[in-house]
Amino acid sequence: MILLIKLFLAHIIGDFFLQPQKWVKEKEKMKLKSPKLYIHVVIHLILMFVLLWDITLWPIIITIGISHFIIDAVKLSLQKKKTKRLWFFADQALHIGSILIAYFMFVNSDFSIENYLTEQHILLITCLLFLTIPVSIIMKTIFLKWDITALTEGNESLEDAGKYIGILERVLVFTFVILNHWEAVGFLITAKSVFRFGDLKESKHRKLTEYILIGTLISFGIAILIGLLFLSFQ
């Protein structure tokens, strides 16, 4: 496992600490013609050799190095200004995946998906996924009966900010519940109430106050319920 950690450490250092922003801009502009792309890959290779310090592990190092170059090359070739954020996350996910695949191919050849994807893990993944988009859609459907457009007019917020805040708070509440840290759930509710107090005070609308309160209680309630259900299956 320490070997896998070192491989991830090499990736973090190479991609985020030893890659100046001007290199990134040059690569985006020149794409495969940029010398910085090849220097970047060489830096990753050197980092892996230094951190692993075992010449017999050269197959895994070379495999990860080649895959890193291919992933970066594909990203630079297909990335557009509008898809830059999407390609960043896809790029990192592919790099992590290539490291895992190379590790289990060359180091842990006895790898079996059944040993890692247990019933408990599947249940945990299911609960977490349910608390994201599905619950957001459920809550949006519930609130279709109320139109608060007039109440929030002139008080614009970031696009989809409410959805992401809801997802984060539900995941946090679920995590605190399954770890038996109920005090953290109370702290989260208190923190959200403090941030929301200004909005409720300034709006002076009872309907908006009720709308926010109902949304908060439903969001926290679902997260707590899913957390308790998860624990009941342990």
Steps between C-alpha positions, in 0.01 A plus 500: 500500500791737573604460136157616382516800734840597358361482147214734596749730674711518184190592301396773745847655507546478123156628400442769763833610647750463217280621216493884487187666366698643207580142395129417503418803285780418255379139468143615439623736230758281324345162589723210390762740367568637847837388647349546846273200442797267460694663785192452719489128423875462564456669838235244590734216400785642709273551800379141488855362470617716792204423729492126424881468492483152348622449143316166480172695502579665166209326317237666720679837480529492121138384464371786715727747318373395157137505614554846651627631168209346307240639742652849492531490120135401457391769743698772322371387159131486592469764771309817417455814707145400596603146596816590689353428843355167386829391345691591818299255709499237224878538467557448872261205515679331210841558659382348828346208312819436302706495822262250660494276192880503466543427870267201502643371171865500604495490880180346629423238238262321740260792488135402504215748480301288747759568772452874473140543386324335794130525581578774752693700240219463245245617760720798590540602134125461445416720798747771398378506142137515612575804718633697203299549180202270581416681824550837327242398239264371769521828691458703184186302422365557851548876471329527162179586682655825626620780275736735684629682193344825614652466848854448370486757221808721499686260732690295246736224609765288331366258241403167661658612828199386701513153347869453577462634853216253558705209367799590716295542815321166450827315439652662810197420718499139373873469576457640851208266572678180393808609700273566801595867527157650560655810653646580157151481349380752759797725422421484128136594561611789721754622245243495221249684720755776568573546130132495412396740777601807297298383198190438711531829685551707188227330296232569762285244324340231708450285190868505414589418862267201495632391159862498620409330829306223327784443252760479776296260711424272205863497386638425846220256575564292188874491571445390860248235393736357237782499756287307752392254229864443406589430863207260539652274232838479673 
